[in-house]
Amino acid sequence: MGSSFIRSHDLWSEEQQEAAERLVTQVVEQKLRQVRLSWSDQHGILRGKTLEVNHFLSVLRHGKDFQTATLIFDTTNHPVVPPFGANALGDPRMTGLPDGVLVPDPTTFTLLPWLDRTGWILANMHYRTGELVPFDTRGILQTQLGQLADDGYSYVAGIEMEFYLTRIEDPRLSFEDCGQPPAPPTVSAVSHGYQYLTEMRGDEIGDILDVLRDNIVALGMPLATVEDEWGPGQCEVTFEPLPGLEAADTVVLLRSAVKQLCRRNGYHATFMSRPAFPNAFSSGWHLHQSLATADASNSFAGDEENALSPTGTHFMAGLLAHARACSLLTTPTINGYKRYRPDSFAPNRVTWAEENRGALVRVAGGPGDASTHLENRVGEPAANPYLYLASQIISGRDGLHNKLSPGPSADEPYLADAPSLPASLEQAIPMFQQSELLRRELGAPFVDYLALVKQHEVNRFNAAVTDWEQREYFEVY
């Protein structure tokens, strides 16, 4: 790839170049053994390679060859797209699944505290021509953040993420259990749950929570709280506000770190929204958000009479106008739609309200409150964070540009005369595909590609015989 792939294609900003130079010194001084080079795929799952240090130093100049074949998989690595025909994935550059190049972002480098002298760094996927692969979801968010910056704003996100902790009883590692998908581990509850935010329940699982807390802090993440949630072993972590790209990067590393640390300590963590446990309560990802101006002031804060500014109001209207089309991005799994139930603290209709946790968008704050912002309660914890945040920026910018109105607030969100969210992933796919806004902002090839991947997931689900069907029909007919 020549003397320097990254420099010759001008793939780093000045900030990244300076970070790379510091990183070379750090790697040598701290005598690192290896570096994990990670890339977030279409599902928000980390894939990558572990590099020896000398090779990593070379990758900081040339990038690392990587298989674009990873783009054709559904969540269990079933190939979705015939790769060897012309115009695979709607992009002729993908025909035959050639090697791409992972270009590390030096500003994301951190040490993994649970491993010996091991670093970790995120990357974007490029073609060998230097062009960004249009299916790279981190790149999609970067593009949207750039367009938002052209409008004079930066995006600020607060992450509030729920998940379940369980204790592994049997990892199910027989070869018979190693299919696509593999058999899930047999687990037991770590606490009884349903003592929301009680100190007692949190203390019952203090040992593993301490492991998670200490390592999350050691990774440099701005952890704010660790909380006991409703269900048995259900937990929540929240973070101080972060810039948009850093917020999404934090989520992909958080989920991977939590799962790794739990597994190493005999536990299993899941970000699946509604596990098939008796007495389980759904997990959500509540995304707090605002826009900041050049002087770092909150552009959503209203005045002494109004909670939201006109900017915040129009942005919120955009979120509502495109919520149904964006469901595929905020709730990308079949399981996530089982969370949308009346009176469940998860939305089931496209509504907004001030300080009401039944609405899709909650206005958090009030008149005269400089920290007033929007909380979107629609997302599931398994969502690809780059696509979730990108969907908010795309929708909100459309609201700003067209000065959309959100309409009246819904004091009773579950009874409001408002459009329903799609009831299933199958319903969400055509709404996503038919959105002119998303096709314009994401590109038609990406929209059709992601719809194809998710439709394959739906088709596999519809072809499976469920436990419900067996109980319903096997004996009576």
Summary of the structure (lengths in Angstrom):
residues: 477
radius of gyration: 22.5
end to end distance: 65.2
largest distance: 71.8
contacts: 1570
relative contact order: 0.11
helix: 38%
strand: 22%
